[in-house]
Amino acid sequence: MHVRVIRQTLHDLWFLAGLGMAALFVLVALLGPPLAPYDPWDMSFTPISPASASHLLGINDGGQDIFSELLYAVRNTAAFGMTSAAVALVMGVLIGAFAGWRGGIADMVLMRTADVLLAIPAIMILILTAAFFRPPPIVLALILACLIWPTTSKAIRAQTLALKQSLHVRAARQMGGGNWYVVRRHLIPEMFPLYLIGFSTKARMAMFMEAALSFLGLFDPSRKSLGITISYALKYYYLDVWWNWLIPPILCLTLLIMAMTFLAVSLEKVFDPR
């Protein structure tokens, strides 16, 4: 079964394309500082200079190297999305497995809480929080994770309800396995494919929201981000900087979201029984 699934995913062009782009951005995020030819906060260069051999994408309005700035921006946007997606995934898995396994009052309270959160637009909560309190990005990533876990938890709960009646789970319980033992050793490992789908969809959403917040100027202006790079570049579109200053961050953000989308689509085709 596992060999067939692995072979099927490796022959899926969506998966290969998403995996290749995701691997490229992971390398950029990890190796961004060593690869940057200049300090992205160095303002000693001539503002609004065109691209050259020493400055591949030119200089922005603050006298900073755009290519170095872009490498740091990709890392910050990707790190925000990965952090928020990872925390939301852990919350969704634990809450969904607990609700589906315990049932009763706990299930009802947790799922009604999830319904309430699903009705709240997460982007508005983030905008208000960022505008009034100006928290650091890690805090906003955690707040977003606390708002987007319900979809994962509902999928995990549904799968837990199905697995509760499986023969091996019933056998484990009859042989004396406690609740935590059965959930930890049988339920959670068997739902691993759902984690991959949930993580990729949450990461895509979080990256887009981070770019939107930084585009609106709700992060620290000195923090490098794809959204704020796009925002600054738009102010000077009439100076013909669209190809070296505006297009690169838009392209990076688009490819980031496309990579997560391709992975989610390919994994869902393989693992979703529908």
C-alpha positions as CSV (number, residue, x, y, z in Angstrom):
1,M,0.0,0.0,0.0
2,H,2.7,2.5,1.1
3,V,4.9,1.6,-1.9
4,R,1.9,2.1,-4.3
5,V,1.1,5.5,-2.8
6,I,4.7,6.7,-2.9
7,R,5.0,5.6,-6.6
8,Q,1.7,7.3,-7.4
9,T,2.8,10.6,-5.9
10,L,6.3,10.5,-7.5
11,H,4.6,10.1,-10.9
12,D,2.3,13.0,-10.3
13,L,3.4,16.1,-12.2
14,W,1.6,18.4,-9.7
15,F,3.5,16.9,-6.8
16,L,6.9,17.0,-8.6
17,A,6.4,20.6,-9.6
18,G,5.2,21.7,-6.1
19,L,8.0,19.7,-4.4
20,G,10.7,21.2,-6.7
21,M,9.5,24.8,-6.1
22,A,9.1,24.2,-2.3
23,A,12.6,22.7,-2.1
24,L,14.0,25.7,-4.0
25,F,12.4,28.1,-1.6
26,V,13.5,26.1,1.4
27,L,17.1,26.4,0.2
28,V,16.7,30.2,-0.3
29,A,15.2,30.5,3.2
30,L,18.0,28.5,4.8
31,L,20.9,30.0,2.7
32,G,19.5,33.5,2.2
33,P,21.9,35.4,4.5
34,P,25.1,33.7,3.2
35,L,23.9,34.1,-0.4
36,A,23.0,37.8,0.0
37,P,25.8,39.9,-1.6
38,Y,25.1,42.9,0.7
39,D,23.5,43.7,4.0
40,P,19.8,44.3,3.1
41,W,19.7,47.2,5.7
42,D,22.8,48.9,4.2
43,M,21.6,52.2,2.9
44,S,25.0,53.4,1.4
45,F,24.1,52.9,-2.2
46,T,22.6,55.4,-4.7
47,P,18.8,55.2,-4.5
48,I,16.8,54.1,-7.5
49,S,19.8,52.7,-9.4
50,P,19.2,50.3,-12.2
51,A,20.3,46.7,-12.3
52,S,24.0,46.1,-12.8
53,A,26.7,43.4,-12.5
54,S,27.2,44.4,-8.8
55,H,23.5,44.8,-8.0
56,L,21.5,42.2,-9.9
57,L,18.1,43.8,-9.3
58,G,19.3,47.4,-8.7
59,I,18.8,49.7,-5.7
60,N,15.6,50.7,-4.0
61,D,14.5,54.1,-2.8
62,G,16.3,53.7,0.5
63,G,19.6,52.9,-1.1
64,Q,19.4,49.1,-0.3
65,D,20.3,46.3,-2.6
66,I,17.0,44.8,-3.9
67,F,18.4,41.3,-4.5
68,S,19.7,41.0,-0.9
69,E,16.4,42.4,0.4
70,L,14.5,39.8,-1.6
71,L,16.4,36.9,-0.2
72,Y,15.5,38.0,3.4
73,A,11.9,38.8,2.4
74,V,11.4,35.3,1.0
75,R,12.8,33.8,4.2
76,N,10.5,35.9,6.5
77,T,7.4,35.3,4.5
78,A,8.0,31.5,4.3
79,A,9.0,31.3,8.0
80,F,5.7,33.1,8.9
81,G,3.7,30.7,6.9
82,M,5.4,27.5,8.0
83,T,5.2,28.5,11.7
84,S,1.6,29.4,11.6
85,A,0.8,26.2,9.6
86,A,2.7,23.9,11.9
87,V,1.1,25.3,15.1
88,A,-2.4,25.2,13.5
89,L,-1.8,21.6,12.4
90,V,-0.7,20.5,15.9
91,M,-3.8,22.2,17.4
92,G,-6.1,20.7,14.8
93,V,-4.8,17.2,15.1
94,L,-4.9,17.1,18.9
95,I,-8.3,18.8,19.2
96,G,-9.9,16.8,16.4
97,A,-8.5,13.4,17.7
98,F,-9.6,14.2,21.3
99,A,-13.1,15.3,20.2
100,G,-13.6,12.3,18.0
101,W,-12.3,9.8,20.5
102,R,-14.0,11.2,23.6
103,G,-17.3,12.3,22.1
104,G,-20.1,13.6,24.3
105,I,-19.9,17.0,25.9
106,A,-16.2,17.5,25.0
107,D,-16.9,16.8,21.3
108,M,-19.9,19.1,21.2
109,V,-18.0,22.1,22.9
110,L,-14.9,21.7,20.8
111,M,-16.8,21.4,17.5
112,R,-19.1,24.4,18.3
113,T,-16.0,26.4,19.1
114,A,-14.6,25.4,15.7
115,D,-17.8,26.5,14.0
116,V,-17.6,29.9,15.7
117,L,-14.0,30.3,14.6
118,L,-14.8,29.3,11.0
119,A,-17.4,32.1,10.9
120,I,-14.8,34.7,12.0
121,P,-12.7,36.3,9.1
122,A,-9.2,35.7,10.3
123,I,-7.7,38.5,8.2
124,M,-9.9,41.1,10.0
125,I,-8.7,39.8,13.4
126,L,-5.1,40.0,12.2
127,I,-5.5,43.5,10.8
128,L,-7.1,44.9,14.0
129,T,-4.5,43.2,16.2
130,A,-1.6,44.4,14.1
131,A,-3.0,47.9,13.9
132,F,-3.7,48.4,17.6
133,F,-1.1,46.4,19.4
134,R,1.8,46.1,16.8
135,P,2.9,42.6,18.1
136,P,6.0,40.9,16.6
137,P,5.4,38.6,13.6
138,I,5.7,35.5,15.7
139,V,2.8,36.6,17.8
140,L,0.6,37.2,14.7
141,A,1.6,33.8,13.3
142,L,0.4,32.2,16.5
143,I,-2.8,34.2,16.5
144,L,-3.5,33.1,13.0
145,A,-2.8,29.5,13.9
146,C,-5.4,29.8,16.7
147,L,-7.9,31.0,14.1
148,I,-7.4,28.5,11.3
149,W,-7.1,25.1,13.1
150,P,-10.9,24.2,12.9
151,T,-10.8,22.9,9.3
152,T,-8.0,20.5,10.1
153,S,-9.7,19.5,13.4
154,K,-13.0,18.6,11.7
155,A,-11.2,16.4,9.1
156,I,-9.2,14.7,11.9
157,R,-12.4,14.2,14.0
158,A,-14.2,12.6,11.1
159,Q,-11.4,10.2,10.4
160,T,-11.1,9.4,14.1
161,L,-14.8,8.5,14.3
162,A,-14.2,6.1,11.4
163,L,-11.0,4.5,12.9
164,K,-12.7,4.0,16.3
165,Q,-14.7,1.2,14.8
166,S,-11.8,-0.5,13.0
167,L,-10.8,-4.0,14.1
168,H,-7.2,-3.2,15.2
169,V,-8.3,-0.3,17.3
170,R,-11.0,-2.4,19.0
171,A,-8.5,-5.2,19.5
172,A,-6.1,-2.8,21.1
173,R,-8.7,-1.5,23.5
174,Q,-9.8,-5.1,24.4
175,M,-6.2,-6.0,25.2
176,G,-6.0,-3.2,27.8
177,G,-4.7,-0.3,25.8
178,G,-5.6,3.0,27.4
179,N,-7.1,6.0,25.6
180,W,-3.8,7.9,25.2
181,Y,-2.0,4.7,24.1
182,V,-4.6,3.9,21.4
183,V,-4.7,7.5,20.1
184,R,-0.9,7.9,20.2
185,R,0.0,4.5,18.7
186,H,-2.9,3.8,16.3
187,L,-5.0,6.8,15.5
188,I,-2.5,9.6,15.0
189,P,0.0,7.7,12.9
190,E,-2.7,6.4,10.6
191,M,-3.9,9.9,9.8
192,F,-0.5,11.1,8.6
193,P,-1.7,11.9,5.0
194,L,-4.2,14.3,6.3
195,Y,-1.4,16.2,8.1
196,L,0.4,16.8,4.8
197,I,-2.7,18.2,3.1
198,G,-3.6,20.3,6.1
199,F,-0.1,21.8,6.4
200,S,0.2,22.7,2.8
201,T,-3.2,24.5,2.7
202,K,-2.5,26.3,6.0
203,A,0.9,27.4,4.9
204,R,-0.4,28.8,1.6
205,M,-3.1,30.8,3.5
206,A,-0.6,32.1,6.1
207,M,2.0,33.2,3.5
208,F,-0.7,35.2,1.6
209,M,-1.9,36.8,4.8
210,E,1.6,37.8,5.9
211,A,2.2,39.4,2.5
212,A,-1.2,41.2,2.8
213,L,-0.4,42.6,6.3
214,S,3.0,43.7,5.3
215,F,1.7,45.3,2.1
216,L,-0.7,47.3,4.3
217,G,2.2,48.5,6.4
218,L,1.1,46.7,9.6
219,F,4.6,45.2,10.3
220,D,7.8,46.8,11.3
221,P,8.9,48.8,8.2
222,S,12.5,47.6,8.7
223,R,11.4,44.0,8.5
224,K,11.9,42.5,5.1
225,S,8.9,40.9,3.5
226,L,7.5,40.3,0.1
227,G,4.4,42.3,0.8
228,I,6.3,45.4,1.9
229,T,8.7,45.1,-1.0
230,I,5.8,45.2,-3.4
231,S,4.2,48.1,-1.6
232,Y,7.4,50.2,-1.8
233,A,7.9,49.3,-5.5
234,L,4.4,50.3,-6.4
235,K,5.1,53.9,-5.4
236,Y,7.8,54.2,-8.1
237,Y,6.1,52.3,-11.0
238,Y,6.3,55.4,-13.2
239,L,10.1,55.2,-13.0
240,D,10.2,51.9,-15.0
241,V,11.3,49.8,-12.1
242,W,8.6,47.2,-12.6
243,W,10.8,44.5,-14.0
244,N,13.7,44.6,-11.5
245,W,11.9,45.8,-8.3
246,L,8.1,45.0,-8.6
247,I,8.0,41.8,-10.6
248,P,10.6,39.7,-8.5
249,P,8.7,39.8,-5.2
250,I,5.3,39.2,-6.9
251,L,6.8,36.3,-8.8
252,C,8.3,34.8,-5.5
253,L,5.0,35.2,-3.7
254,T,3.1,33.6,-6.6
255,L,5.5,30.7,-6.8
256,L,5.4,30.1,-3.0
257,I,1.6,29.9,-3.1
258,M,1.7,27.8,-6.2
259,A,4.1,25.3,-4.6
260,M,1.8,24.8,-1.6
261,T,-1.2,24.6,-3.9
262,F,0.4,22.0,-6.1
263,L,1.4,19.9,-3.1
264,A,-2.1,20.1,-1.6
265,V,-3.8,19.2,-4.9
266,S,-1.6,16.2,-5.6
267,L,-1.7,14.8,-2.1
268,E,-5.5,15.2,-1.9
269,K,-5.9,13.3,-5.2
270,V,-3.9,10.4,-3.7
271,F,-5.1,10.3,-0.1
272,D,-8.7,11.6,-0.2
273,P,-11.0,8.6,-0.9
274,R,-13.5,11.0,-2.6
